Every structure is written in structure tokens, then in C-alpha cells.
Amino acid sequence: MPEVTITYKNSKTLEALKDLSKRFDFSISKPTKKEIPPENTFTINGVTIIRGNPSIDISEMSDVFTGKNIDAKELRKAAWQRNKQLLSQ
């Protein structure tokens, strides 16, 4: 359905449009407010990034990495490796 945006200064204009909408079978709706992003988000290249919660207890994760001799740099490097066989298909 086509949409039209009408801007007006006088409140009588809205009353006239409401009257016309009854006679010509169209609807009037208020535009929704754009959501204001929370303070803990930001955007990079159109992608919304949500900051992590520093109060999260990560002690349960220590069992996963303890004794594995893996640091964050190695983990990132291993996680972003591309499988050449999958790329060639």
C-alpha cells in the first residue's frame, strides 16, 4: 500500500485530514519513534556492537582453558583459520 507523509503546523489540518480519511477510506498513523540505542552499544560499519557485561562471573570457564596452554591470541588465530577445501568448493 502506498504511503504519504504530510507535515503540518496547524492542528486544524489534522482534524481536516481525519475527516477526509473517513470519507475516502484511508488511515492516519503517527510515525514510530526511532529507537535510541542503549548506552552500551555502538555501531561499526553498520553492525551494532553490544558491550560485554564486566560483572559476569567467568570462573566456570576456567575449567575449559586450564591446562590447555592456549592464550587468547592463539585461540583467535585458530578460530579464524579458513579450511582451503571448503573454500575451493
N, CA, C and O atoms as a CHARMM CRD file, in Angstrom:
* protein
*
  356
    1    1 MET  N      0.84600  -1.17700   0.00000 PROA 1      0.00000
    2    1 MET  CA     0.00000   0.00000   0.00000 PROA 1      0.00000
    3    1 MET  C      0.89200   1.24100   0.00000 PROA 1      0.00000
    4    1 MET  O      1.81900   1.33100   0.80500 PROA 1      0.00000
    5    2 PRO  N      0.63100   2.17700  -0.87100 PROA 2      0.00000
    6    2 PRO  CA     1.43900   3.40900  -0.90200 PROA 2      0.00000
    7    2 PRO  C      1.25400   4.22300   0.37300 PROA 2      0.00000
    8    2 PRO  O      0.19200   4.21200   0.99500 PROA 2      0.00000
    9    3 GLU  N      2.31900   4.92600   0.74100 PROA 3      0.00000
   10    3 GLU  CA     2.27400   5.77900   1.92200 PROA 3      0.00000
   11    3 GLU  C      2.64800   7.20000   1.55000 PROA 3      0.00000
   12    3 GLU  O      3.43800   7.43400   0.63500 PROA 3      0.00000
   13    4 VAL  N      2.06700   8.14400   2.27500 PROA 4      0.00000
   14    4 VAL  CA     2.36500   9.55600   2.06800 PROA 4      0.00000
   15    4 VAL  C      2.61800  10.17700   3.44200 PROA 4      0.00000
   16    4 VAL  O      1.89400   9.89700   4.39800 PROA 4      0.00000
   17    5 THR  N      3.63600  11.01100   3.53400 PROA 5      0.00000
   18    5 THR  CA     3.90000  11.73500   4.76900 PROA 5      0.00000
   19    5 THR  C      3.48600  13.17600   4.57500 PROA 5      0.00000
   20    5 THR  O      3.90700  13.82900   3.62100 PROA 5      0.00000
   21    6 ILE  N      2.66800  13.66800   5.47200 PROA 6      0.00000
   22    6 ILE  CA     2.19700  15.05400   5.41200 PROA 6      0.00000
   23    6 ILE  C      2.67100  15.75500   6.67000 PROA 6      0.00000
   24    6 ILE  O      2.42300  15.28600   7.78100 PROA 6      0.00000
   25    7 THR  N      3.34700  16.86800   6.49900 PROA 7      0.00000
   26    7 THR  CA     3.75500  17.66700   7.64600 PROA 7      0.00000
   27    7 THR  C      2.84500  18.89200   7.71700 PROA 7      0.00000
   28    7 THR  O      2.47400  19.46500   6.69300 PROA 7      0.00000
   29    8 TYR  N      2.50200  19.27300   8.91300 PROA 8      0.00000
   30    8 TYR  CA     1.59600  20.40400   9.08700 PROA 8      0.00000
   31    8 TYR  C      1.92900  21.13400  10.37500 PROA 8      0.00000
   32    8 TYR  O      2.54800  20.57100  11.27700 PROA 8      0.00000
   33    9 LYS  N      1.51300  22.39200  10.45400 PROA 9      0.00000
   34    9 LYS  CA     1.76000  23.20400  11.64300 PROA 9      0.00000
   35    9 LYS  C      0.47400  23.44200  12.43100 PROA 9      0.00000
   36    9 LYS  O      0.50700  23.57100  13.65500 PROA 9      0.00000
   37   10 ASN  N     -0.64000  23.50000  11.74200 PROA 10     0.00000
   38   10 ASN  CA    -1.90500  23.83800  12.36700 PROA 10     0.00000
   39   10 ASN  C     -2.64800  22.56000  12.75300 PROA 10     0.00000
   40   10 ASN  O     -2.75300  21.64300  11.93800 PROA 10     0.00000
   41   11 SER  N     -3.16300  22.48400  13.97600 PROA 11     0.00000
   42   11 SER  CA    -3.88000  21.29500  14.42100 PROA 11     0.00000
   43   11 SER  C     -5.20000  21.09500  13.67500 PROA 11     0.00000
   44   11 SER  O     -5.72900  19.98400  13.62600 PROA 11     0.00000
   45   12 LYS  N     -5.72700  22.17500  13.09700 PROA 12     0.00000
   46   12 LYS  CA    -6.95500  22.05500  12.31300 PROA 12     0.00000
   47   12 LYS  C     -6.71100  21.22300  11.05300 PROA 12     0.00000
   48   12 LYS  O     -7.63000  20.58700  10.53800 PROA 12     0.00000
   49   13 THR  N     -5.49500  21.22900  10.56900 PROA 13     0.00000
   50   13 THR  CA    -5.14800  20.42500   9.39100 PROA 13     0.00000
   51   13 THR  C     -5.33800  18.95000   9.71000 PROA 13     0.00000
   52   13 THR  O     -5.85600  18.20100   8.88100 PROA 13     0.00000
   53   14 LEU  N     -4.93200  18.52600  10.88600 PROA 14     0.00000
   54   14 LEU  CA    -5.09500  17.13300  11.28000 PROA 14     0.00000
   55   14 LEU  C     -6.57900  16.77400  11.36500 PROA 14     0.00000
   56   14 LEU  O     -6.98700  15.69800  10.92800 PROA 14     0.00000
   57   15 GLU  N     -7.36800  17.65800  11.91700 PROA 15     0.00000
   58   15 GLU  CA    -8.80800  17.39500  12.00900 PROA 15     0.00000
   59   15 GLU  C     -9.41500  17.25500  10.61500 PROA 15     0.00000
   60   15 GLU  O    -10.26600  16.39400  10.39000 PROA 15     0.00000
   61   16 ALA  N     -8.98000  18.09600   9.68100 PROA 16     0.00000
   62   16 ALA  CA    -9.48400  18.00300   8.31100 PROA 16     0.00000
   63   16 ALA  C     -9.05200  16.69200   7.66300 PROA 16     0.00000
   64   16 ALA  O     -9.83500  16.06000   6.95300 PROA 16     0.00000
   65   17 LEU  N     -7.81100  16.28200   7.90600 PROA 17     0.00000
   66   17 LEU  CA    -7.32900  15.01700   7.35200 PROA 17     0.00000
   67   17 LEU  C     -8.08900  13.82800   7.93400 PROA 17     0.00000
   68   17 LEU  O     -8.37100  12.86700   7.21900 PROA 17     0.00000
   69   18 LYS  N     -8.42200  13.88200   9.21600 PROA 18     0.00000
   70   18 LYS  CA    -9.20100  12.81200   9.83700 PROA 18     0.00000
   71   18 LYS  C    -10.58300  12.71900   9.20500 PROA 18     0.00000
   72   18 LYS  O    -11.09200  11.62500   8.96200 PROA 18     0.00000
   73   19 ASP  N    -11.17800  13.86200   8.94500 PROA 19     0.00000
   74   19 ASP  CA   -12.49500  13.88600   8.29700 PROA 19     0.00000
   75   19 ASP  C    -12.40000  13.30700   6.88100 PROA 19     0.00000
   76   19 ASP  O    -13.25400  12.52400   6.46500 PROA 19     0.00000
   77   20 LEU  N    -11.35900  13.69900   6.15200 PROA 20     0.00000
   78   20 LEU  CA   -11.16900  13.16600   4.80500 PROA 20     0.00000
   79   20 LEU  C    -10.91200  11.66200   4.82300 PROA 20     0.00000
   80   20 LEU  O    -11.34700  10.94000   3.92500 PROA 20     0.00000
   81   21 SER  N    -10.20300  11.19500   5.84900 PROA 21     0.00000
   82   21 SER  CA    -9.89100   9.76600   5.91400 PROA 21     0.00000
   83   21 SER  C    -11.15500   8.92300   6.06300 PROA 21     0.00000
   84   21 SER  O    -11.22300   7.80400   5.55300 PROA 21     0.00000
   85   22 LYS  N    -12.15300   9.45900   6.76000 PROA 22     0.00000
   86   22 LYS  CA   -13.41600   8.73000   6.90200 PROA 22     0.00000
   87   22 LYS  C    -14.14900   8.65400   5.56300 PROA 22     0.00000
   88   22 LYS  O    -14.75600   7.63500   5.23300 PROA 22     0.00000
   89   23 ARG  N    -14.08500   9.73700   4.80500 PROA 23     0.00000
   90   23 ARG  CA   -14.83300   9.79200   3.54500 PROA 23     0.00000
   91   23 ARG  C    -14.13700   9.06100   2.40000 PROA 23     0.00000
   92   23 ARG  O    -14.80400   8.50600   1.52600 PROA 23     0.00000
   93   24 PHE  N    -12.82100   9.05400   2.39700 PROA 24     0.00000
   94   24 PHE  CA   -12.07200   8.45800   1.28400 PROA 24     0.00000
   95   24 PHE  C    -11.36600   7.15700   1.66300 PROA 24     0.00000
   96   24 PHE  O    -10.54800   6.65400   0.89200 PROA 24     0.00000
   97   25 ASP  N    -11.66300   6.61500   2.81700 PROA 25     0.00000
   98   25 ASP  CA   -11.17100   5.31300   3.25300 PROA 25     0.00000
   99   25 ASP  C     -9.64500   5.20100   3.22600 PROA 25     0.00000
  100   25 ASP  O     -9.08800   4.33400   2.55200 PROA 25     0.00000
  101   26 PHE  N     -8.98400   6.08000   3.95800 PROA 26     0.00000
  102   26 PHE  CA    -7.55000   5.92900   4.18400 PROA 26     0.00000
  103   26 PHE  C     -7.29600   6.11200   5.67600 PROA 26     0.00000
  104   26 PHE  O     -8.13600   6.63800   6.40600 PROA 26     0.00000
  105   27 SER  N     -6.13300   5.67300   6.10800 PROA 27     0.00000
  106   27 SER  CA    -5.85100   5.72100   7.53600 PROA 27     0.00000
  107   27 SER  C     -4.74500   6.72700   7.83300 PROA 27     0.00000
  108   27 SER  O     -3.90900   7.04500   6.98700 PROA 27     0.00000
  109   28 ILE  N     -4.77700   7.20800   9.06100 PROA 28     0.00000
  110   28 ILE  CA    -3.76700   8.14300   9.54300 PROA 28     0.00000
  111   28 ILE  C     -3.05100   7.46600  10.69800 PROA 28     0.00000
  112   28 ILE  O     -3.68200   6.95600  11.62400 PROA 28     0.00000
  113   29 SER  N     -1.72900   7.46700  10.63300 PROA 29     0.00000
  114   29 SER  CA    -0.95900   6.87000  11.72600 PROA 29     0.00000
  115   29 SER  C      0.18800   7.78700  12.09900 PROA 29     0.00000
  116   29 SER  O      0.71900   8.51900  11.26400 PROA 29     0.00000
  117   30 LYS  N      0.55600   7.73300  13.35700 PROA 30     0.00000
  118   30 LYS  CA     1.69500   8.51100  13.82500 PROA 30     0.00000
  119   30 LYS  C      2.96300   7.73200  13.54100 PROA 30     0.00000
  120   30 LYS  O      2.98000   6.50900  13.68000 PROA 30     0.00000
  121   31 PRO  N      4.02600   8.41600  13.14500 PROA 31     0.00000
  122   31 PRO  CA     5.28000   7.69000  12.91900 PROA 31     0.00000
  123   31 PRO  C      5.83400   7.16600  14.23800 PROA 31     0.00000
  124   31 PRO  O      5.71300   7.81400  15.27800 PROA 31     0.00000
  125   32 THR  N      6.43800   5.99700  14.18200 PROA 32     0.00000
  126   32 THR  CA     7.02800   5.44900  15.39700 PROA 32     0.00000
  127   32 THR  C      8.34100   6.16600  15.66600 PROA 32     0.00000
  128   32 THR  O      9.05900   6.55500  14.74400 PROA 32     0.00000
  129   33 LYS  N      8.63500   6.33000  16.93600 PROA 33     0.00000
  130   33 LYS  CA     9.89300   6.97800  17.30000 PROA 33     0.00000
  131   33 LYS  C     11.03500   6.02700  16.99400 PROA 33     0.00000
  132   33 LYS  O     10.94000   4.82200  17.22500 PROA 33     0.00000
  133   34 LYS  N     12.10700   6.58200  16.47400 PROA 34     0.00000
  134   34 LYS  CA    13.28500   5.76900  16.24000 PROA 34     0.00000
  135   34 LYS  C     13.84900   5.35600  17.59100 PROA 34     0.00000
  136   34 LYS  O     13.93900   6.15300  18.52400 PROA 34     0.00000
  137   35 GLU  N     14.22800   4.07800  17.66400 PROA 35     0.00000
  138   35 GLU  CA    14.78800   3.59900  18.92000 PROA 35     0.00000
  139   35 GLU  C     16.14400   4.23400  19.16700 PROA 35     0.00000
  140   35 GLU  O     17.00800   4.26700  18.29000 PROA 35     0.00000
  141   36 ILE  N     16.30600   4.72800  20.36100 PROA 36     0.00000
  142   36 ILE  CA    17.59900   5.27000  20.75400 PROA 36     0.00000
  143   36 ILE  C     18.41300   4.09800  21.28500 PROA 36     0.00000
  144   36 ILE  O     18.01400   3.43800  22.24400 PROA 36     0.00000
  145   37 PRO  N     19.55800   3.84400  20.65500 PROA 37     0.00000
  146   37 PRO  CA    20.32800   2.68400  21.11300 PROA 37     0.00000
  147   37 PRO  C     20.79500   2.86700  22.55000 PROA 37     0.00000
  148   37 PRO  O     21.11200   3.98100  22.96900 PROA 37     0.00000
  149   38 PRO  N     20.83700   1.78000  23.29700 PROA 38     0.00000
  150   38 PRO  CA    21.32100   1.87300  24.68000 PROA 38     0.00000
  151   38 PRO  C     22.75800   2.38700  24.71500 PROA 38     0.00000
  152   38 PRO  O     23.48100   2.32400  23.72100 PROA 38     0.00000
  153   39 GLU  N     23.15000   2.89100  25.86800 PROA 39     0.00000
  154   39 GLU  CA    24.49000   3.46700  26.00700 PROA 39     0.00000
  155   39 GLU  C     25.58700   2.42300  25.86500 PROA 39     0.00000
  156   39 GLU  O     26.73700   2.76900  25.59500 PROA 39     0.00000
  157   40 ASN  N     25.24700   1.14700  26.04300 PROA 40     0.00000
  158   40 ASN  CA    26.27200   0.11500  25.97100 PROA 40     0.00000
  159   40 ASN  C     26.42900  -0.45600  24.56100 PROA 40     0.00000
  160   40 ASN  O     27.03500  -1.51500  24.39400 PROA 40     0.00000
  161   41 THR  N     25.89400   0.22700  23.54400 PROA 41     0.00000
  162   41 THR  CA    26.04400  -0.22400  22.16600 PROA 41     0.00000
  163   41 THR  C     26.70600   0.84800  21.32600 PROA 41     0.00000
  164   41 THR  O     26.62400   2.03800  21.63200 PROA 41     0.00000
  165   42 PHE  N     27.36000   0.41500  20.26600 PROA 42     0.00000
  166   42 PHE  CA    27.89600   1.33200  19.27800 PROA 42     0.00000
  167   42 PHE  C     27.90800   0.62000  17.93800 PROA 42     0.00000
  168   42 PHE  O     27.76000  -0.60100  17.88600 PROA 42     0.00000
  169   43 THR  N     28.08000   1.35500  16.86500 PROA 43     0.00000
  170   43 THR  CA    27.98400   0.79400  15.52900 PROA 43     0.00000
  171   43 THR  C     29.30500   0.96200  14.79100 PROA 43     0.00000
  172   43 THR  O     29.91400   2.03100  14.81400 PROA 43     0.00000
  173   44 ILE  N     29.74000  -0.11500  14.13400 PROA 44     0.00000
  174   44 ILE  CA    30.92200  -0.08700  13.27600 PROA 44     0.00000
  175   44 ILE  C     30.50800  -0.62900  11.91500 PROA 44     0.00000
  176   44 ILE  O     30.08300  -1.77900  11.80300 PROA 44     0.00000
  177   45 ASN  N     30.63000   0.18600  10.89700 PROA 45     0.00000
  178   45 ASN  CA    30.27600  -0.21600   9.53300 PROA 45     0.00000
  179   45 ASN  C     28.87400  -0.82000   9.45500 PROA 45     0.00000
  180   45 ASN  O     28.66800  -1.81100   8.75500 PROA 45     0.00000
  181   46 GLY  N     27.91900  -0.24000  10.15700 PROA 46     0.00000
  182   46 GLY  CA    26.54100  -0.69200  10.10400 PROA 46     0.00000
  183   46 GLY  C     26.22500  -1.87700  11.00600 PROA 46     0.00000
  184   46 GLY  O     25.08000  -2.32800  11.03800 PROA 46     0.00000
  185   47 VAL  N     27.19400  -2.38600  11.73200 PROA 47     0.00000
  186   47 VAL  CA    26.98500  -3.51900  12.62900 PROA 47     0.00000
  187   47 VAL  C     26.92900  -3.00700  14.06200 PROA 47     0.00000
  188   47 VAL  O     27.84600  -2.32300  14.51600 PROA 47     0.00000
  189   48 THR  N     25.85600  -3.33600  14.77600 PROA 48     0.00000
  190   48 THR  CA    25.70500  -2.90300  16.15600 PROA 48     0.00000
  191   48 THR  C     26.51200  -3.81300  17.07100 PROA 48     0.00000
  192   48 THR  O     26.36100  -5.03400  17.04600 PROA 48     0.00000
  193   49 ILE  N     27.35700  -3.20800  17.86800 PROA 49     0.00000
  194   49 ILE  CA    28.19700  -3.92800  18.81600 PROA 49     0.00000
  195   49 ILE  C     27.65200  -3.66100  20.21400 PROA 49     0.00000
  196   49 ILE  O     27.44000  -2.50900  20.59200 PROA 49     0.00000
  197   50 ILE  N     27.42500  -4.72000  20.97800 PROA 50     0.00000
  198   50 ILE  CA    26.94000  -4.59300  22.35300 PROA 50     0.00000
  199   50 ILE  C     28.10800  -4.87100  23.28700 PROA 50     0.00000
  200   50 ILE  O     28.73400  -5.92900  23.22300 PROA 50     0.00000
  201   51 ARG  N     28.38600  -3.92300  24.13900 PROA 51     0.00000
  202   51 ARG  CA    29.49300  -4.09000  25.08300 PROA 51     0.00000
  203   51 ARG  C     29.18400  -5.23600  26.04700 PROA 51     0.00000
  204   51 ARG  O     28.03400  -5.45700  26.42500 PROA 51     0.00000
  205   52 GLY  N     30.23000  -5.95500  26.43200 PROA 52     0.00000
  206   52 GLY  CA    30.08500  -7.05700  27.38100 PROA 52     0.00000
  207   52 GLY  C     29.80800  -6.55100  28.78000 PROA 52     0.00000
  208   52 GLY  O     30.10400  -5.40400  29.11200 PROA 52     0.00000
  209   53 ASN  N     29.24500  -7.40500  29.58200 PROA 53     0.00000
  210   53 ASN  CA    28.94500  -7.07200  30.95600 PROA 53     0.00000
  211   53 ASN  C     30.14000  -7.45400  31.82600 PROA 53     0.00000
  212   53 ASN  O     30.42900  -8.64200  31.96800 PROA 53     0.00000
  213   54 PRO  N     30.83600  -6.49200  32.40800 PROA 54     0.00000
  214   54 PRO  CA    32.02700  -6.81800  33.20000 PROA 54     0.00000
  215   54 PRO  C     31.71800  -7.53200  34.51000 PROA 54     0.00000
  216   54 PRO  O     32.63200  -8.04900  35.15200 PROA 54     0.00000
  217   55 SER  N     30.46400  -7.57400  34.91700 PROA 55     0.00000
  218   55 SER  CA    30.12200  -8.20600  36.19000 PROA 55     0.00000
  219   55 SER  C     29.84700  -9.70200  36.04700 PROA 55     0.00000
  220   55 SER  O     29.50500 -10.35700  37.03200 PROA 55     0.00000
  221   56 ILE  N     29.98700 -10.25100  34.85200 PROA 56     0.00000
  222   56 ILE  CA    29.72500 -11.67200  34.63900 PROA 56     0.00000
  223   56 ILE  C     30.82500 -12.50300  35.29700 PROA 56     0.00000
  224   56 ILE  O     32.00700 -12.17200  35.19900 PROA 56     0.00000
  225   57 ASP  N     30.43100 -13.57200  35.96100 PROA 57     0.00000
  226   57 ASP  CA    31.38600 -14.46300  36.62000 PROA 57     0.00000
  227   57 ASP  C     31.86400 -15.49700  35.60400 PROA 57     0.00000
  228   57 ASP  O     31.10500 -16.37300  35.19000 PROA 57     0.00000
  229   58 ILE  N     33.12000 -15.38600  35.21100 PROA 58     0.00000
  230   58 ILE  CA    33.66800 -16.29900  34.20700 PROA 58     0.00000
  231   58 ILE  C     34.49800 -17.41900  34.82700 PROA 58     0.00000
  232   58 ILE  O     35.24600 -18.10000  34.12600 PROA 58     0.00000
  233   59 SER  N     34.37100 -17.60800  36.12400 PROA 59     0.00000
  234   59 SER  CA    35.16900 -18.62800  36.79600 PROA 59     0.00000
  235   59 SER  C     34.84100 -20.02700  36.27800 PROA 59     0.00000
  236   59 SER  O     35.70700 -20.90200  36.28500 PROA 59     0.00000
  237   60 GLU  N     33.59800 -20.25300  35.82600 PROA 60     0.00000
  238   60 GLU  CA    33.22600 -21.56000  35.29800 PROA 60     0.00000
  239   60 GLU  C     33.96300 -21.87200  33.99600 PROA 60     0.00000
  240   60 GLU  O     34.13200 -23.04000  33.64600 PROA 60     0.00000
  241   61 MET  N     34.39700 -20.85100  33.28700 PROA 61     0.00000
  242   61 MET  CA    35.11300 -21.05100  32.02700 PROA 61     0.00000
  243   61 MET  C     36.55600 -21.46900  32.24100 PROA 61     0.00000
  244   61 MET  O     37.20400 -21.94400  31.30800 PROA 61     0.00000
  245   62 SER  N     37.06500 -21.30200  33.44000 PROA 62     0.00000
  246   62 SER  CA    38.47500 -21.62700  33.67500 PROA 62     0.00000
  247   62 SER  C     38.75800 -23.10800  33.44800 PROA 62     0.00000
  248   62 SER  O     39.85500 -23.45900  33.01400 PROA 62     0.00000
  249   63 ASP  N     37.79500 -23.98600  33.73100 PROA 63     0.00000
  250   63 ASP  CA    37.98600 -25.41900  33.50700 PROA 63     0.00000
  251   63 ASP  C     38.17700 -25.73500  32.03100 PROA 63     0.00000
  252   63 ASP  O     38.87600 -26.68900  31.68800 PROA 63     0.00000
  253   64 VAL  N     37.57000 -24.95600  31.16500 PROA 64     0.00000
  254   64 VAL  CA    37.67100 -25.19700  29.72600 PROA 64     0.00000
  255   64 VAL  C     39.08200 -24.91700  29.23100 PROA 64     0.00000
  256   64 VAL  O     39.58600 -25.64900  28.38000 PROA 64     0.00000
  257   65 PHE  N     39.72500 -23.88600  29.73700 PROA 65     0.00000
  258   65 PHE  CA    41.02300 -23.46300  29.21800 PROA 65     0.00000
  259   65 PHE  C     42.21300 -23.84100  30.10600 PROA 65     0.00000
  260   65 PHE  O     43.35900 -23.73600  29.66800 PROA 65     0.00000
  261   66 THR  N     41.96500 -24.27100  31.32300 PROA 66     0.00000
  262   66 THR  CA    43.05700 -24.58800  32.23500 PROA 66     0.00000
  263   66 THR  C     43.82300 -25.82200  31.74700 PROA 66     0.00000
  264   66 THR  O     43.22500 -26.84500  31.41400 PROA 66     0.00000
  265   67 GLY  N     45.14500 -25.70900  31.71100 PROA 67     0.00000
  266   67 GLY  CA    45.98200 -26.82600  31.32900 PROA 67     0.00000
  267   67 GLY  C     46.06400 -27.07000  29.83500 PROA 67     0.00000
  268   67 GLY  O     46.68200 -28.04700  29.41000 PROA 67     0.00000
  269   68 LYS  N     45.46800 -26.22700  29.03600 PROA 68     0.00000
  270   68 LYS  CA    45.46900 -26.41400  27.58900 PROA 68     0.00000
  271   68 LYS  C     46.57600 -25.61300  26.90600 PROA 68     0.00000
  272   68 LYS  O     46.80400 -25.76400  25.70500 PROA 68     0.00000
  273   69 ASN  N     47.25200 -24.77600  27.65800 PROA 69     0.00000
  274   69 ASN  CA    48.31200 -23.91800  27.11900 PROA 69     0.00000
  275   69 ASN  C     47.82100 -23.09700  25.91800 PROA 69     0.00000
  276   69 ASN  O     48.51100 -22.98100  24.90500 PROA 69     0.00000
  277   70 ILE  N     46.63700 -22.54400  26.05100 PROA 70     0.00000
  278   70 ILE  CA    46.06500 -21.70600  24.99600 PROA 70     0.00000
  279   70 ILE  C     45.89900 -20.30900  25.55500 PROA 70     0.00000
  280   70 ILE  O     45.32700 -20.12400  26.62900 PROA 70     0.00000
  281   71 ASP  N     46.39900 -19.32900  24.82900 PROA 71     0.00000
  282   71 ASP  CA    46.13600 -17.95600  25.22900 PROA 71     0.00000
  283   71 ASP  C     45.16100 -17.34500  24.22100 PROA 71     0.00000
  284   71 ASP  O     44.85200 -17.95800  23.19900 PROA 71     0.00000
  285   72 ALA  N     44.68800 -16.16100  24.50700 PROA 72     0.00000
  286   72 ALA  CA    43.66600 -15.53000  23.67400 PROA 72     0.00000
  287   72 ALA  C     44.13800 -15.32300  22.23700 PROA 72     0.00000
  288   72 ALA  O     43.36500 -15.51600  21.29800 PROA 72     0.00000
  289   73 LYS  N     45.38500 -14.93800  22.06100 PROA 73     0.00000
  290   73 LYS  CA    45.90900 -14.69900  20.71800 PROA 73     0.00000
  291   73 LYS  C     45.88000 -15.98400  19.89100 PROA 73     0.00000
  292   73 LYS  O     45.45600 -15.97400  18.73500 PROA 73     0.00000
  293   74 GLU  N     46.33200 -17.08500  20.48300 PROA 74     0.00000
  294   74 GLU  CA    46.32300 -18.36400  19.76500 PROA 74     0.00000
  295   74 GLU  C     44.89700 -18.82000  19.47600 PROA 74     0.00000
  296   74 GLU  O     44.62800 -19.36500  18.40500 PROA 74     0.00000
  297   75 LEU  N     43.99100 -18.60700  20.40700 PROA 75     0.00000
  298   75 LEU  CA    42.60900 -19.00900  20.22200 PROA 75     0.00000
  299   75 LEU  C     41.95800 -18.24900  19.07100 PROA 75     0.00000
  300   75 LEU  O     41.26500 -18.84300  18.24600 PROA 75     0.00000
  301   76 ARG  N     42.18100 -16.93100  19.01200 PROA 76     0.00000
  302   76 ARG  CA    41.63900 -16.14200  17.90300 PROA 76     0.00000
  303   76 ARG  C     42.21300 -16.59800  16.58100 PROA 76     0.00000
  304   76 ARG  O     41.48900 -16.71700  15.59200 PROA 76     0.00000
  305   77 LYS  N     43.51900 -16.85500  16.55700 PROA 77     0.00000
  306   77 LYS  CA    44.18900 -17.28400  15.32700 PROA 77     0.00000
  307   77 LYS  C     43.63400 -18.62500  14.83900 PROA 77     0.00000
  308   77 LYS  O     43.38900 -18.79800  13.64600 PROA 77     0.00000
  309   78 ALA  N     43.43900 -19.55800  15.74800 PROA 78     0.00000
  310   78 ALA  CA    42.92800 -20.87800  15.37600 PROA 78     0.00000
  311   78 ALA  C     41.46000 -20.80400  14.94500 PROA 78     0.00000
  312   78 ALA  O     41.04000 -21.52200  14.03800 PROA 78     0.00000
  313   79 ALA  N     40.68900 -19.94100  15.59300 PROA 79     0.00000
  314   79 ALA  CA    39.26800 -19.85600  15.29000 PROA 79     0.00000
  315   79 ALA  C     39.01600 -19.23600  13.92600 PROA 79     0.00000
  316   79 ALA  O     37.98700 -19.52000  13.31300 PROA 79     0.00000
  317   80 TRP  N     39.91300 -18.40300  13.43300 PROA 80     0.00000
  318   80 TRP  CA    39.69400 -17.71300  12.16600 PROA 80     0.00000
  319   80 TRP  C     40.41900 -18.36400  10.99800 PROA 80     0.00000
  320   80 TRP  O     40.51400 -17.77300   9.92200 PROA 80     0.00000
  321   81 GLN  N     40.92600 -19.56200  11.19300 PROA 81     0.00000
  322   81 GLN  CA    41.56600 -20.26200  10.08400 PROA 81     0.00000
  323   81 GLN  C     40.49500 -20.72900   9.10700 PROA 81     0.00000
  324   81 GLN  O     39.45800 -21.25300   9.51600 PROA 81     0.00000
  325   82 ARG  N     40.74900 -20.53900   7.82100 PROA 82     0.00000
  326   82 ARG  CA    39.81600 -20.99400   6.79500 PROA 82     0.00000
  327   82 ARG  C     40.26800 -22.34300   6.26400 PROA 82     0.00000
  328   82 ARG  O     41.45500 -22.58000   6.04100 PROA 82     0.00000
  329   83 ASN  N     39.32200 -23.19500   6.07400 PROA 83     0.00000
  330   83 ASN  CA    39.60700 -24.50700   5.52400 PROA 83     0.00000
  331   83 ASN  C     39.67200 -24.38200   4.00000 PROA 83     0.00000
  332   83 ASN  O     38.66600 -24.05900   3.36900 PROA 83     0.00000
  333   84 LYS  N     40.81800 -24.62600   3.41200 PROA 84     0.00000
  334   84 LYS  CA    41.00200 -24.45000   1.96500 PROA 84     0.00000
  335   84 LYS  C     40.10700 -25.39200   1.17500 PROA 84     0.00000
  336   84 LYS  O     39.68700 -25.04100   0.07200 PROA 84     0.00000
  337   85 GLN  N     39.80100 -26.56700   1.69300 PROA 85     0.00000
  338   85 GLN  CA    38.93900 -27.49200   0.98500 PROA 85     0.00000
  339   85 GLN  C     37.53000 -26.92600   0.86400 PROA 85     0.00000
  340   85 GLN  O     36.89600 -27.06800  -0.18200 PROA 85     0.00000
  341   86 LEU  N     37.03600 -26.29100   1.91200 PROA 86     0.00000
  342   86 LEU  CA    35.70800 -25.72000   1.86900 PROA 86     0.00000
  343   86 LEU  C     35.63600 -24.51500   0.94200 PROA 86     0.00000
  344   86 LEU  O     34.61100 -24.27800   0.30300 PROA 86     0.00000
  345   87 LEU  N     36.72200 -23.75500   0.86800 PROA 87     0.00000
  346   87 LEU  CA    36.72900 -22.56400   0.01100 PROA 87     0.00000
  347   87 LEU  C     36.77900 -22.93400  -1.46500 PROA 87     0.00000
  348   87 LEU  O     36.26500 -22.18400  -2.29500 PROA 87     0.00000
  349   88 SER  N     37.37600 -24.05700  -1.81400 PROA 88     0.00000
  350   88 SER  CA    37.53500 -24.42000  -3.22300 PROA 88     0.00000
  351   88 SER  C     36.26200 -25.04500  -3.80200 PROA 88     0.00000
  352   88 SER  O     36.17400 -25.23700  -5.01500 PROA 88     0.00000
  353   89 GLN  N     35.28400 -25.36400  -2.96400 PROA 89     0.00000
  354   89 GLN  CA    34.05600 -25.99700  -3.47800 PROA 89     0.00000
  355   89 GLN  C     33.11800 -25.01000  -4.08500 PROA 89     0.00000
  356   89 GLN  O     32.04600 -25.38700  -4.55900 PROA 89     0.00000
